[in-house]
């Protein structure tokens, strides 16, 4: 298969984007304990991740049809993130009303990013270290999307959670969703690795469904992408 010089340049930039994306996701995961005491840190990390996905991966992806959609969703997610925090601070009632739309937009954006990542990796002409790191970054995206799914469940039905396993949320706080978000994000990654988590009640059906969805999607990602798709390519020294 003949590859033009322009395609090689785009491929190298895309592969660099894979590494930057993975580094950003790992940094976000490691900063979750710090984000517990800083309400803007998790949001800032998500905004940086969205920018990285748009500027360093989607920009150089061979998938052209859904590129405007990923840009639009990414821009909307960033705008809602900023508006949500401002509203929670100035108008708590408006902030609480924006929580579900805000979480849904982020969830759709990350889900589309995962789908595009799988399709892009499937079109890579060679398997390199960068491509493997790109596959790993897609797996991390599944975990982040799972964290947002847990956040949505928290907003819709807090009774699904064991409050003793979550950070204390005072009755007077105006930011309960922000307070528990880092813990829910961390819990999603434990579900992703099939370790399980104690934040959800075992007797709550909706909670168990969410747990199953996160676990199954993560395992399917590994089984289908890593074993079946990337395994079809040959390694290049």
FENNORMO-V953382 format. One record per pair of residues at least 12 apart in sequence whose C-alpha atoms are under 7 Angstrom apart, sorted by the first residue. I is the first residue (numbers start at 0). J is the second residue. If there is no record, write none. Layout:
I_J ; I_J
This chain:
9_59 ; 12_59 ; 13_55 ; 13_56 ; 13_59 ; 13_60 ; 14_129 ; 14_130 ; 16_55 ; 16_56 ; 17_56 ; 17_129 ; 17_132 ; 17_133 ; 18_129 ; 18_132 ; 18_133 ; 20_48 ; 20_51 ; 20_52 ; 20_136 ; 21_132 ; 21_136 ; 23_48 ; 24_139 ; 27_44 ; 31_181 ; 34_181 ; 35_178 ; 35_181 ; 38_177 ; 42_80 ; 46_77 ; 49_73 ; 53_70 ; 60_119 ; 61_119 ; 62_119 ; 69_108 ; 72_104 ; 72_108 ; 73_108 ; 76_101 ; 76_104 ; 76_105 ; 79_101 ; 80_101 ; 83_97 ; 83_98 ; 87_173 ; 87_174 ; 91_173 ; 99_151 ; 102_147 ; 102_151 ; 106_144 ; 106_147 ; 109_140 ; 109_144 ; 110_144 ; 113_137 ; 113_140 ; 116_137 ; 117_224 ; 121_228 ; 125_232 ; 125_233 ; 125_234 ; 125_235 ; 126_232 ; 126_233 ; 126_234 ; 126_235 ; 127_234 ; 127_235 ; 138_217 ; 138_220 ; 141_217 ; 142_187 ; 142_188 ; 142_191 ; 143_184 ; 145_187 ; 145_213 ; 146_183 ; 146_184 ; 146_187 ; 149_183 ; 150_180 ; 150_183 ; 159_199 ; 159_200 ; 159_203 ; 159_206 ; 160_198 ; 160_199 ; 160_200 ; 161_198 ; 161_199 ; 161_200 ; 164_197 ; 164_198 ; 165_179 ; 165_182 ; 165_198 ; 166_179 ; 190_210 ; 190_213 ; 190_214 ; 191_213 ; 191_214 ; 191_217 ; 193_214
